[in-house]
Amino acid sequence: MDKMIGHHTHGSHEERKRALLRDGEFYRSGLTHARAQIKHAARPEVMFHSVLDHATWVLRTRADALLKPTGTSISVLAPYALTVLGFIRKRRLGKPALGAAVILGALGWYLQRKRAQQVAY
């Protein structure tokens, strides 16, 4: 009996039996919990939520990487962006704001291209 394998090597036979039964109950409980987690994770709405979380994380990571040279991050800019978006929405300025964003984007692209050409020469 002294050469038993496992952590239930000391104590009386009844104590070891109780400990093994308790371990078995913990094991069964763990299996039941794991099955419930798998069943829950397989539901379409949970999978969709996981996909959205992952996509949001990827976009935020990319945006933070782009903003890193400027010394700012999405978490710093988000309150200001939400305030501006709320203002645009209240005043129904969606189309003019979209037009301005396209013009500013095109202007930025042009200036970046022009600067790259000047550096190349």
Solvent accessible surface area in square Angstrom, and as a share of the most:
residue,aa,sasa,rsa
1,M,161,0.72
2,D,137,0.71
3,K,188,0.79
4,M,69,0.31
5,I,173,0.88
6,G,54,0.52
7,H,141,0.63
8,H,27,0.12
9,T,38,0.22
10,H,162,0.72
11,G,43,0.41
12,S,60,0.39
13,H,116,0.52
14,E,96,0.43
15,E,86,0.38
16,R,30,0.11
17,K,103,0.44
18,R,139,0.51
19,A,11,0.09
20,L,99,0.49
21,L,111,0.55
22,R,130,0.47
23,D,47,0.24
24,G,22,0.21
25,E,96,0.43
26,F,135,0.56
27,Y,147,0.56
28,R,132,0.48
29,S,61,0.40
30,G,41,0.40
31,L,71,0.35
32,T,87,0.51
33,H,114,0.51
34,A,42,0.33
35,R,166,0.60
36,A,57,0.44
37,Q,107,0.47
38,I,122,0.62
39,K,155,0.66
40,H,95,0.42
41,A,54,0.42
42,A,66,0.51
43,R,111,0.41
44,P,104,0.65
45,E,93,0.41
46,V,33,0.19
47,M,106,0.47
48,F,129,0.54
49,H,112,0.50
50,S,60,0.39
51,V,95,0.54
52,L,86,0.43
53,D,76,0.39
54,H,115,0.51
55,A,43,0.34
56,T,86,0.50
57,W,159,0.56
58,V,47,0.27
59,L,126,0.63
60,R,110,0.40
61,T,63,0.37
62,R,166,0.61
63,A,28,0.22
64,D,40,0.21
65,A,64,0.49
66,L,143,0.71
67,L,40,0.20
68,K,158,0.67
69,P,118,0.74
70,T,98,0.57
71,G,71,0.68
72,T,36,0.21
73,S,29,0.18
74,I,54,0.27
75,S,65,0.42
76,V,84,0.48
77,L,73,0.36
78,A,36,0.28
79,P,77,0.48
80,Y,149,0.57
81,A,50,0.39
82,L,123,0.61
83,T,96,0.56
84,V,84,0.48
85,L,106,0.53
86,G,27,0.26
87,F,101,0.42
88,I,36,0.18
89,R,205,0.75
90,K,171,0.72
91,R,152,0.56
92,R,217,0.79
93,L,69,0.34
94,G,42,0.40
95,K,177,0.75
96,P,85,0.53
97,A,29,0.23
98,L,120,0.60
99,G,32,0.31
100,A,48,0.37
101,A,59,0.46
102,V,98,0.56
103,I,120,0.61
104,L,119,0.59
105,G,45,0.43
106,A,55,0.43
107,L,89,0.44
108,G,38,0.36
109,W,150,0.53
110,Y,113,0.43
111,L,84,0.42
112,Q,124,0.55
113,R,119,0.43
114,K,90,0.38
115,R,159,0.58
116,A,62,0.48
117,Q,85,0.38
118,Q,117,0.52
119,V,121,0.70
120,A,83,0.64
121,Y,219,0.83
